[in-house]
Amino acid sequence: MSDKNERAEPELAFEAGLERLERIVKELEQGDLPLERALELFEEGMRLSGICRGQLEAAENKVELLVKKSDGKVEAVPFPVNEDE
């Protein structure tokens, strides 16, 4: 993998990454691929999955919920990432 590819991948739009992941899954599910091609697709899918996951985590960190407090004021609070929060 070249440095150019490593720098270009994080700039991949989330929707484009997700669309490519879906195509990879469909191709792998067909099951008639040579082992080498299946491994290439799997590796690409794992790399794309990591990029998309990172983009989702970054977006969650930016999202805020507006909560109306008991005194009538509205306050911005961080978006709860886990159901436990």
MMTF fields as JSON, N, C-alpha, C and O atoms, coordinates in Angstrom:
{
  "mmtfVersion": "1.0.0",
  "mmtfProducer": "UNKNOWN",
  "numBonds": 339,
  "numAtoms": 340,
  "numGroups": 85,
  "numChains": 1,
  "numModels": 1,
  "chainsPerModel": [1],
  "groupsPerChain": [85],
  "chainIdList": ["A"],
  "bondAtomList": [4, 2, 8, 6, 12, 10, 16, 14, 20, 18, 24, 22, 28, 26, 32, 30, 36, 34, 40, 38, 44, 42, 48, 46, 52, 50, 56, 54, 60, 58, 64, 62, 68, 66, 72, 70, 76, 74, 80, 78, 84, 82, 88, 86, 92, 90, 96, 94, 100, 98, 104, 102, 108, 106, 112, 110, 116, 114, 120, 118, 124, 122, 128, 126, 132, 130, 136, 134, 140, 138, 144, 142, 148, 146, 152, 150, 156, 154, 160, 158, 164, 162, 168, 166, 172, 170, 176, 174, 180, 178, 184, 182, 188, 186, 192, 190, 196, 194, 200, 198, 204, 202, 208, 206, 212, 210, 216, 214, 220, 218, 224, 222, 228, 226, 232, 230, 236, 234, 240, 238, 244, 242, 248, 246, 252, 250, 256, 254, 260, 258, 264, 262, 268, 266, 272, 270, 276, 274, 280, 278, 284, 282, 288, 286, 292, 290, 296, 294, 300, 298, 304, 302, 308, 306, 312, 310, 316, 314, 320, 318, 324, 322, 328, 326, 332, 330, 336, 334],
  "bondOrderList": [1, 1, 1, 1, 1, 1, 1, 1, 1, 1, 1, 1, 1, 1, 1, 1, 1, 1, 1, 1, 1, 1, 1, 1, 1, 1, 1, 1, 1, 1, 1, 1, 1, 1, 1, 1, 1, 1, 1, 1, 1, 1, 1, 1, 1, 1, 1, 1, 1, 1, 1, 1, 1, 1, 1, 1, 1, 1, 1, 1, 1, 1, 1, 1, 1, 1, 1, 1, 1, 1, 1, 1, 1, 1, 1, 1, 1, 1, 1, 1, 1, 1, 1, 1],
  "groupList": [{"groupName": "MET", "atomNameList": ["N", "CA", "C", "O"], "elementList": ["N", "C", "C", "O"], "formalChargeList": [0, 0, 0, 0], "bondAtomList": [1, 0, 2, 1, 3, 2], "bondOrderList": [1, 1, 2], "singleLetterCode": "M", "chemCompType": "L-PEPTIDE LINKING"}, {"groupName": "SER", "atomNameList": ["N", "CA", "C", "O"], "elementList": ["N", "C", "C", "O"], "formalChargeList": [0, 0, 0, 0], "bondAtomList": [1, 0, 2, 1, 3, 2], "bondOrderList": [1, 1, 2], "singleLetterCode": "S", "chemCompType": "L-PEPTIDE LINKING"}, {"groupName": "ASP", "atomNameList": ["N", "CA", "C", "O"], "elementList": ["N", "C", "C", "O"], "formalChargeList": [0, 0, 0, 0], "bondAtomList": [1, 0, 2, 1, 3, 2], "bondOrderList": [1, 1, 2], "singleLetterCode": "D", "chemCompType": "L-PEPTIDE LINKING"}, {"groupName": "LYS", "atomNameList": ["N", "CA", "C", "O"], "elementList": ["N", "C", "C", "O"], "formalChargeList": [0, 0, 0, 0], "bondAtomList": [1, 0, 2, 1, 3, 2], "bondOrderList": [1, 1, 2], "singleLetterCode": "K", "chemCompType": "L-PEPTIDE LINKING"}, {"groupName": "ASN", "atomNameList": ["N", "CA", "C", "O"], "elementList": ["N", "C", "C", "O"], "formalChargeList": [0, 0, 0, 0], "bondAtomList": [1, 0, 2, 1, 3, 2], "bondOrderList": [1, 1, 2], "singleLetterCode": "N", "chemCompType": "L-PEPTIDE LINKING"}, {"groupName": "GLU", "atomNameList": ["N", "CA", "C", "O"], "elementList": ["N", "C", "C", "O"], "formalChargeList": [0, 0, 0, 0], "bondAtomList": [1, 0, 2, 1, 3, 2], "bondOrderList": [1, 1, 2], "singleLetterCode": "E", "chemCompType": "L-PEPTIDE LINKING"}, {"groupName": "ARG", "atomNameList": ["N", "CA", "C", "O"], "elementList": ["N", "C", "C", "O"], "formalChargeList": [0, 0, 0, 0], "bondAtomList": [1, 0, 2, 1, 3, 2], "bondOrderList": [1, 1, 2], "singleLetterCode": "R", "chemCompType": "L-PEPTIDE LINKING"}, {"groupName": "ALA", "atomNameList": ["N", "CA", "C", "O"], "elementList": ["N", "C", "C", "O"], "formalChargeList": [0, 0, 0, 0], "bondAtomList": [1, 0, 2, 1, 3, 2], "bondOrderList": [1, 1, 2], "singleLetterCode": "A", "chemCompType": "L-PEPTIDE LINKING"}, {"groupName": "PRO", "atomNameList": ["N", "CA", "C", "O"], "elementList": ["N", "C", "C", "O"], "formalChargeList": [0, 0, 0, 0], "bondAtomList": [1, 0, 2, 1, 3, 2], "bondOrderList": [1, 1, 2], "singleLetterCode": "P", "chemCompType": "L-PEPTIDE LINKING"}, {"groupName": "LEU", "atomNameList": ["N", "CA", "C", "O"], "elementList": ["N", "C", "C", "O"], "formalChargeList": [0, 0, 0, 0], "bondAtomList": [1, 0, 2, 1, 3, 2], "bondOrderList": [1, 1, 2], "singleLetterCode": "L", "chemCompType": "L-PEPTIDE LINKING"}, {"groupName": "PHE", "atomNameList": ["N", "CA", "C", "O"], "elementList": ["N", "C", "C", "O"], "formalChargeList": [0, 0, 0, 0], "bondAtomList": [1, 0, 2, 1, 3, 2], "bondOrderList": [1, 1, 2], "singleLetterCode": "F", "chemCompType": "L-PEPTIDE LINKING"}, {"groupName": "GLY", "atomNameList": ["N", "CA", "C", "O"], "elementList": ["N", "C", "C", "O"], "formalChargeList": [0, 0, 0, 0], "bondAtomList": [1, 0, 2, 1, 3, 2], "bondOrderList": [1, 1, 2], "singleLetterCode": "G", "chemCompType": "PEPTIDE LINKING"}, {"groupName": "ILE", "atomNameList": ["N", "CA", "C", "O"], "elementList": ["N", "C", "C", "O"], "formalChargeList": [0, 0, 0, 0], "bondAtomList": [1, 0, 2, 1, 3, 2], "bondOrderList": [1, 1, 2], "singleLetterCode": "I", "chemCompType": "L-PEPTIDE LINKING"}, {"groupName": "VAL", "atomNameList": ["N", "CA", "C", "O"], "elementList": ["N", "C", "C", "O"], "formalChargeList": [0, 0, 0, 0], "bondAtomList": [1, 0, 2, 1, 3, 2], "bondOrderList": [1, 1, 2], "singleLetterCode": "V", "chemCompType": "L-PEPTIDE LINKING"}, {"groupName": "GLN", "atomNameList": ["N", "CA", "C", "O"], "elementList": ["N", "C", "C", "O"], "formalChargeList": [0, 0, 0, 0], "bondAtomList": [1, 0, 2, 1, 3, 2], "bondOrderList": [1, 1, 2], "singleLetterCode": "Q", "chemCompType": "L-PEPTIDE LINKING"}, {"groupName": "CYS", "atomNameList": ["N", "CA", "C", "O"], "elementList": ["N", "C", "C", "O"], "formalChargeList": [0, 0, 0, 0], "bondAtomList": [1, 0, 2, 1, 3, 2], "bondOrderList": [1, 1, 2], "singleLetterCode": "C", "chemCompType": "L-PEPTIDE LINKING"}],
  "groupTypeList": [0, 1, 2, 3, 4, 5, 6, 7, 5, 8, 5, 9, 7, 10, 5, 7, 11, 9, 5, 6, 9, 5, 6, 12, 13, 3, 5, 9, 5, 14, 11, 2, 9, 8, 9, 5, 6, 7, 9, 5, 9, 10, 5, 5, 11, 0, 6, 9, 1, 11, 12, 15, 6, 11, 14, 9, 5, 7, 7, 5, 4, 3, 13, 5, 9, 9, 13, 3, 3, 1, 2, 11, 3, 13, 5, 7, 13, 8, 10, 8, 13, 4, 5, 2, 5],
  "groupIdList": [1, 2, 3, 4, 5, 6, 7, 8, 9, 10, 11, 12, 13, 14, 15, 16, 17, 18, 19, 20, 21, 22, 23, 24, 25, 26, 27, 28, 29, 30, 31, 32, 33, 34, 35, 36, 37, 38, 39, 40, 41, 42, 43, 44, 45, 46, 47, 48, 49, 50, 51, 52, 53, 54, 55, 56, 57, 58, 59, 60, 61, 62, 63, 64, 65, 66, 67, 68, 69, 70, 71, 72, 73, 74, 75, 76, 77, 78, 79, 80, 81, 82, 83, 84, 85],
  "secStructList": [7, 7, 2, 2, 2, 2, 2, 2, 4, 4, 4, 1, 7, 2, 2, 2, 2, 2, 2, 2, 2, 2, 2, 2, 2, 2, 2, 2, 2, 2, 7, 7, 1, 7, 2, 2, 2, 2, 2, 2, 2, 2, 2, 2, 2, 2, 2, 2, 2, 2, 2, 2, 2, 2, 2, 2, 2, 2, 2, 2, 2, 2, 7, 3, 3, 3, 3, 3, 7, 6, 6, 1, 7, 3, 3, 3, 3, 3, 7, 7, 1, 1, 6, 6, 7],
  "xCoordList": [0.843, 0.0, 0.895, 1.852, 0.593, 1.425, 0.931, -0.203, 1.816, 1.436, 0.302, -0.551, 0.288, -0.764, -2.133, -3.076, -2.258, -3.532, -3.933, -5.11, -2.98, -3.293, -3.826, -4.706, -3.306, -3.779, -5.123, -5.943, -5.368, -6.604, -7.792, -8.898, -7.604, -8.717, -9.511, -10.74, -8.872, -9.674, -10.587, -11.571, -10.274, -11.099, -12.305, -13.151, -12.391, -13.482, -14.797, -14.91, -15.784, -17.091, -17.686, -17.54, -18.354, -18.936, -19.862, -19.792, -20.721, -21.687, -20.987, -21.42, -19.905, -19.16, -18.489, -18.469, -17.945, -17.327, -18.333, -18.058, -19.497, -20.546, -21.044, -21.291, -21.186, -21.623, -20.609, -20.988, -19.327, -18.279, -18.289, -18.117, -18.487, -18.583, -19.726, -19.575, -20.856, -21.999, -21.67, -22.054, -20.963, -20.575, -19.601, -19.681, -18.679, -17.715, -18.448, -18.149, -19.395, -20.157, -20.907, -20.887, -21.565, -22.301, -21.371, -21.703, -20.199, -19.247, -18.74, -18.608, -18.458, -17.985, -19.076, -18.785, -20.324, -21.426, -21.685, -22.261, -21.278, -21.471, -20.684, -21.104, -19.549, -18.803, -18.025, -17.408, -18.025, -17.314, -16.016, -15.577, -15.414, -14.184, -12.963, -13.004, -11.876, -10.618, -10.201, -10.527, -9.497, -9.104, -8.353, -8.612, -7.432, -6.648, -7.546, -7.342, -8.528, -9.449, -10.321, -10.577, -10.776, -11.593, -10.806, -11.356, -9.536, -8.698, -8.481, -8.493, -8.283, -8.125, -9.376, -9.293, -10.53, -11.788, -11.996, -12.441, -11.674, -11.81, -10.934, -11.388, -9.684, -8.768, -9.279, -9.235, -9.762, -10.31, -11.531, -11.691, -12.382, -13.57, -13.229, -13.874, -12.241, -11.824, -11.267, -11.542, -10.486, -9.917, -11.039, -11.044, -11.98, -13.108, -13.978, -14.466, -14.169, -14.96, -14.342, -15.053, -13.03, -12.338, -12.481, -12.675, -12.386, -12.538, -13.954, -14.14, -14.95, -16.347, -16.648, -17.35, -16.127, -16.331, -15.746, -16.365, -14.548, -13.919, -14.735, -14.844, -15.307, -16.142, -17.407, -17.84, -18.0, -19.192, -18.877, -19.642, -17.759, -17.366, -17.125, -17.497, -16.502, -16.26, -17.581, -17.739, -18.532, -19.832, -20.578, -21.202, -20.519, -21.191, -20.636, -21.367, -19.331, -18.723, -19.197, -19.154, -19.643, -20.101, -21.579, -22.034, -22.313, -23.757, -24.052, -23.475, -24.946, -25.378, -26.898, -27.56, -27.427, -28.866, -29.207, -28.501, -30.274, -30.743, -31.756, -32.752, -31.494, -32.334, -32.915, -32.191, -34.211, -34.861, -34.802, -35.298, -34.186, -34.032, -35.328, -36.211, -35.423, -36.625, -36.922, -38.073, -35.88, -36.098, -36.504, -36.638, -36.701, -37.145, -36.019, -36.276, -34.791, -33.651, -33.27, -33.451, -32.738, -32.284, -30.77, -30.065, -30.283, -28.856, -28.382, -29.064, -27.216, -26.624, -25.866, -25.05, -26.144, -25.442, -24.864, -25.433, -23.75, -23.162, -24.134, -24.919, -24.064, -24.876, -24.401, -23.207, -25.307, -24.874, -24.501, -25.333, -23.26, -22.771, -23.262, -23.635, -23.263, -23.725, -25.066, -25.381, -25.856, -27.16, -27.009, -27.95, -25.852, -25.606, -25.482, -25.651, -25.185, -24.936, -26.226, -26.197],
  "yCoordList": [-1.166, 0.0, 1.238, 1.31, 2.194, 3.384, 4.466, 4.427, 5.446, 6.566, 7.36, 7.888, 7.449, 8.187, 7.585, 8.323, 6.265, 5.612, 5.83, 6.054, 5.769, 5.944, 7.342, 7.518, 8.337, 9.697, 9.91, 10.679, 9.247, 9.453, 8.763, 9.303, 7.607, 6.842, 7.563, 7.52, 8.23, 8.901, 9.991, 10.362, 10.506, 11.528, 10.92, 11.654, 9.608, 8.916, 9.29, 9.244, 9.657, 9.993, 8.752, 7.64, 8.951, 7.835, 7.017, 5.788, 7.697, 7.0, 6.175, 5.066, 6.712, 5.98, 4.754, 3.685, 4.902, 3.765, 2.681, 1.495, 3.088, 2.129, 1.411, 0.205, 2.159, 1.565, 0.533, -0.542, 0.86, -0.077, -1.31, -2.428, -1.121, -2.266, -3.194, -4.415, -2.622, -3.436, -4.243, -5.407, -3.632, -4.357, -5.488, -6.576, -5.219, -6.249, -7.428, -8.58, -7.156, -8.219, -9.056, -10.285, -8.395, -9.14, -10.036, -11.185, -9.508, -10.298, -11.492, -12.596, -11.265, -12.362, -13.408, -14.601, -12.966, -13.895, -14.821, -15.894, -14.435, -15.297, -16.599, -17.645, -16.528, -17.734, -18.383, -19.426, -17.814, -18.454, -17.724, -17.749, -17.082, -16.326, -17.186, -18.068, -16.927, -17.571, -17.059, -15.932, -17.873, -17.527, -16.198, -15.38, -15.976, -14.741, -13.509, -12.512, -13.57, -12.443, -12.242, -11.107, -13.333, -13.234, -12.568, -11.751, -12.906, -12.289, -10.799, -9.989, -10.44, -9.023, -8.239, -7.154, -8.796, -8.128, -8.018, -6.985, -9.08, -9.068, -7.982, -7.227, -7.902, -6.878, -5.472, -4.592, -5.263, -3.957, -3.637, -2.506, -4.623, -4.429, -4.075, -3.209, -4.72, -4.413, -2.994, -2.276, -2.597, -1.248, -0.207, 0.788, -0.442, 0.477, 0.524, 1.587, -0.619, -0.681, 0.199, 0.919, 0.14, 0.969, 2.455, 3.26, 2.816, 4.219, 4.693, 5.76, 3.906, 4.284, 4.365, 5.273, 3.43, 3.445, 4.722, 5.35, 5.098, 6.321, 7.555, 8.481, 7.567, 8.694, 8.768, 9.858, 7.623, 7.609, 8.101, 8.871, 7.658, 8.09, 9.594, 10.263, 10.128, 11.575, 12.33, 13.378, 11.795, 12.447, 12.411, 13.4, 11.286, 11.181, 12.197, 12.74, 12.445, 13.417, 14.84, 15.698, 15.086, 16.428, 16.651, 17.785, 15.552, 15.662, 16.074, 15.548, 17.006, 17.404, 17.392, 17.695, 17.04, 17.084, 18.343, 18.724, 18.977, 20.126, 19.629, 18.997, 19.918, 19.442, 20.635, 21.548, 20.617, 21.68, 21.319, 20.275, 22.204, 21.971, 22.358, 22.988, 21.972, 22.229, 23.722, 24.111, 24.558, 26.001, 26.655, 27.876, 25.833, 26.344, 26.686, 26.95, 26.688, 26.997, 25.767, 24.63, 26.021, 24.942, 24.847, 25.856, 23.627, 23.398, 22.347, 21.345, 22.567, 21.572, 20.563, 20.931, 19.284, 18.223, 17.247, 17.087, 16.59, 15.614, 14.485, 14.072, 14.002, 12.876, 11.624, 11.324, 10.87, 9.649, 8.562, 8.147, 8.103, 7.099, 5.716, 4.92, 5.424, 4.129, 4.295, 5.366, 3.232, 3.277, 3.462, 3.915, 3.125, 3.239, 4.684, 4.978, 5.591, 6.996, 7.771, 8.962],
  "zCoordList": [0.0, 0.0, 0.0, 0.77, -0.845, -0.935, 0.009, 0.486, 0.273, 1.123, 0.505, 1.219, -0.813, -1.511, -1.197, -0.915, -1.242, -0.933, 0.512, 0.796, 1.434, 2.846, 3.114, 3.957, 2.408, 2.596, 1.923, 2.424, 0.8, 0.048, 0.716, 0.684, 1.309, 1.857, 2.94, 2.897, 3.919, 4.941, 4.373, 5.013, 3.186, 2.564, 1.844, 1.333, 1.8, 1.163, 1.838, 3.063, 1.038, 1.594, 2.251, 1.745, 3.375, 4.113, 3.215, 3.2, 2.474, 1.619, 0.547, 0.234, -0.018, -1.042, -0.425, -1.036, 0.772, 1.45, 1.765, 1.587, 2.232, 2.561, 1.305, 1.325, 0.223, -1.045, -1.537, -2.001, -1.437, -1.849, -0.951, -1.436, 0.337, 1.252, 0.852, 0.881, 0.484, 0.062, -1.192, -1.299, -2.135, -3.356, -3.024, -3.594, -2.094, -1.681, -1.05, -1.364, -0.172, 0.491, -0.541, -0.479, -1.485, -2.524, -3.319, -3.61, -3.672, -4.45, -3.641, -4.169, -2.362, -1.513, -1.279, -1.199, -1.169, -0.919, -2.102, -1.923, -3.289, -4.457, -4.312, -4.807, -3.636, -3.301, -4.42, -4.2, -5.608, -6.714, -7.069, -8.218, -6.08, -6.286, -5.999, -5.142, -6.72, -6.344, -4.96, -4.587, -4.222, -2.865, -2.81, -1.928, -3.734, -3.729, -3.874, -3.181, -4.757, -4.955, -3.721, -3.318, -3.122, -1.912, -0.784, -0.045, -0.647, 0.385, 0.114, 1.04, -1.159, -1.514, -1.142, -0.566, -1.475, -1.152, 0.354, 0.856, 1.059, 2.514, 3.128, 3.987, 2.691, 3.198, 2.893, 3.753, 1.673, 1.305, 2.162, 2.622, 2.373, 3.191, 4.63, 5.221, 5.195, 6.567, 6.663, 7.624, 5.665, 5.64, 5.526, 6.251, 4.618, 4.446, 5.697, 6.079, 6.328, 7.551, 8.631, 9.332, 8.762, 9.746, 9.443, 10.353, 8.178, 7.78, 8.088, 8.674, 7.696, 7.936, 9.428, 9.872, 10.194, 11.645, 12.251, 13.11, 11.795, 12.275, 11.929, 12.733, 10.729, 10.314, 11.161, 11.534, 11.467, 12.315, 13.723, 14.303, 14.263, 15.605, 15.639, 16.603, 14.587, 14.521, 14.447, 15.073, 13.677, 13.558, 14.891, 15.276, 15.596, 16.893, 17.885, 18.713, 17.787, 18.685, 18.403, 19.285, 17.189, 16.813, 17.116, 17.273, 17.194, 17.391, 18.832, 19.784, 18.955, 20.297, 20.326, 19.333, 21.468, 21.673, 22.441, 23.375, 22.053, 22.816, 23.829, 23.475, 25.082, 26.161, 26.896, 27.293, 27.07, 27.816, 29.294, 29.717, 30.066, 31.498, 32.217, 31.635, 33.477, 34.266, 34.422, 34.625, 34.326, 34.453, 33.128, 33.051, 32.081, 30.79, 29.831, 28.657, 30.296, 29.439, 28.62, 29.055, 27.423, 26.549, 26.669, 26.628, 26.818, 27.007, 26.017, 25.801, 25.411, 24.518, 25.364, 26.209, 25.127, 25.844, 24.83, 23.751, 25.142, 24.214, 23.915, 24.769, 22.696, 22.266, 22.979, 22.946, 23.634, 24.325, 23.322, 22.516, 23.37, 22.441, 22.828, 21.966, 24.144, 24.638, 25.319, 25.839, 25.315, 25.968, 27.466, 28.118, 28.038, 29.471, 29.935, 31.119, 28.996, 29.371, 29.529, 29.84]
}
